[in-house]
């Protein structure tokens, strides 16, 4: 598992470096960011961040006593268009990938989904 970003100047930053050091999410330079790739569950998902799009990336874990932890990744972008917040998010789990709009709206407003923190 890990992420990698590409910058407008042709440079890149990976979460895990060859020397064993780790870059954090906060190390990402948002001013130069043009793409973000996330490798999880044997797949890689890439978001292109052109035209003023801003990165959305979160990891949520559902912990239930006596059950394995369930992990879900939120990956996408947001942009303000004529004063309106537009979002496109992939909800990535071990078993499925769902493309949706905003967190907490539509199919993701059900209380069971909010068990993820």
N, C-alpha and C positions, 0 to 999 in steps of 0.2 A: 504494500500500500504506500502511496505517496503522491505528491503533487509536483508539478514543474510549471514554471511560468516563462513566457517569452516576452521580451521588451522591445520597444520601438527602435532601439539602437542596435538590435541584433543580438544582444546578450541574453542570458537566461539565468534562472535560479531554480535549483532543485531543493526539495525538502531534505533529502538525504544526500550528502556529499560522499565522494569516493574515499575521503580520508576519515570517514566515520562521524564527522560533525553533522549537526542538524540545524537547518534554518527553520524559523517559526513563521507562522502566518503573518505576524507583525513585520517580518523582514521584507515583505513584498513591497516594492516601490509602485504605488498606485498611479503615479504620474506617467510612468513609461509602460505600464502593463498593456499588452495587446492580446494575450491569450493565456488561459489557465487550463492545464490538463491534470486530471485526477485518475490515478490507476487504482482500482479496487475491484474485488471479486472477479479477477482474471480478465478485466476489461479496462479500457482507457476511454474517458469522456473528456472532450475539449470544448471550452467555451471561448468564442471569439468576442473580443471586447472593443470593437470599433465604434465610431459614431457616438461617443459619450456614454457608452454603457459602463456600468459599475458592477464589479464582481459580487456575487452572492455565493458564499461557501460556508457551510456549517456541517458539523457531525453531531448527531444525536444518538443517545444510547438509552434503550429501555431495559431496566433491570427489574426482573421479577424473581422472587424467592423460588429456588428449586428449578429454575429454567435458565438456559444459556442467555447471555445478553444479546439483545437485538440491536444492530447498528443500522442507521439510515444516514445517508449523505444528502445534503441539499446543495445543488450546484446550478448556477444560472447567472442571470444578469438583471439589472434594473436600470431604468433610464427615466428621466423626467421629460415628458413631451407635453408642451403647452400647459404646464402646471400640474399634469397628472402623472402619478407614479406608475410606470408600466414595469411589470416583472415577468420573466420567463424562468421557470425553475424545473430542474430534473430532481425527482425524489428517487434515490438509488438505494435499493436494498439487495440483500443476497438473492432474493427470488424474483424481483421485478424492477423495472425502471418506468416511472410515470412522468410524463411531461405535463406540467400544470402551470397555473398562474400563481397568484399570491399565496403565501403561507397563511393558513387560517381562513381561507375562503373556499367555496365550492366543496369538492370532495375531501379537502383537508381541514374542514371545520368540525369534523366529528370528534367528540371527547376522547375516544380511544387513541387517536393519533397524538393528542397532546400529552400522552404518558411519556413521550420522548423528551428528554431534557439534555 
